[in-house]
């Protein structure tokens, strides 16, 4: 699959699992991902997403977040809860952000953001 994620993805409010890993998806992630109130797993690994991961997903009931191998994607927000499985290796490193969302697995509530060296 290739292309971008449409903003209408936010209409899937009862979606529990989104597995879009290993495609050729690109562009920015829509803020409407934050409307997926039932989402337990978000798998976006090995694509070509860019920009910042929308902070709106930080309050979703995620137990799994996989955004690894999106080298132009930046993560900059704090989670509202613990995340059991979190993979963010090989994402953007030139991000203007004082912390990263996952730190060491598992993601921790509030302490999930770890200061990065300047």
N, C-alpha and C positions, 0 to 999 in steps of 0.2 A: 504494500500500500504506500502511496506517496501523496504529497500535498500538505495542506495545513489542517489543523483542527478548527472546525467552524464554531462560532460563538453559540450556535444552537445546541451544542453539546450540553450546555447548562440546563436544557429542558429535561434531561434524563435524570430527574431528581431521585428516582428510586433505584438507580443503578448501584450495584454493590461491588462490582469488580470491573476495572477497565484495564485490559491487557493490550497494549499497543506497541510492545517491544519489538525490536528487530525489523523495523520498517524503514521507509525513507521519508518519514514525516519531518517537516521543517517549519520554520517561522516561530512566532511567539506562542506561548500557551495562553489561551483565553482566560480572563478573570472569571468567566462564567463557570469554570471548573469548581469554584467555591459554592455553586448551587447544588452540587451532587451530595446532598445531605446524608445519604445512606452509604456512601462509598467507603468500603473497607480496604480495598487494595487498588493502588494506582501504579501501573507498570509502564514506564515510558522509556526504558533503557534502549541504548543502541539506535538512536535516531539522530536527527540533525536539528533539534530544537535550538532556539537562540533566545536571547533576552533573559529576563528574570522570571523565575518560577513565581506565579501569583501568590501573594501573601494570603489570599482568600482561602487557600487550601489548608492553612494551618489549623483551622478550627474543625475540619472534617474528621469523622471518626475513624481515620485510617489506622490500620494495624500494620500495613505494608506500604512503603514508598520506595520505588526503584526508579531513579533518574540517571543512573550511571551511563557513561559513554555518550554523553551529549556535550561535546567539548566547548560549545558556545553558549551553554545554558548556565545561568547563575542562580544560586539559591541564597536568599537573604530574608529570612523571617523566623519567628519563634513558633513552636508548636504549643497548642493549648493542652496537650496530653502526651503521654508516652506513646512511642511507636515501636512496636516489637521488631519489625524488620525494616531496615533502612539502608539503601545502597546509593551512594552518591560519588563513587570514585570516578575519576576522569571526566569531571565537569569543568566548566570555566573557572580559571584561576585569576583572571584579571578583572574581577568584579569589585565594584566599589561598595564593600559591605564589611562591617566589623565582626561578623560572625557567620557561621554556617549552620544550617538547620539540624543536621543529624549528629554531628560530632562522631563519637564512637557508638557503634551498635550496642545495645538498642538505644533508640533516641529517648532522652529523658525529658520529663516535664520541666519546663522553664530552663533547666540547665542544658537543654538540647542545643543551645547555641554556644559555640565555643569561639572565643576571640582568636582571630588569625593574626599572625605576625605581620607587621608593616614592613 
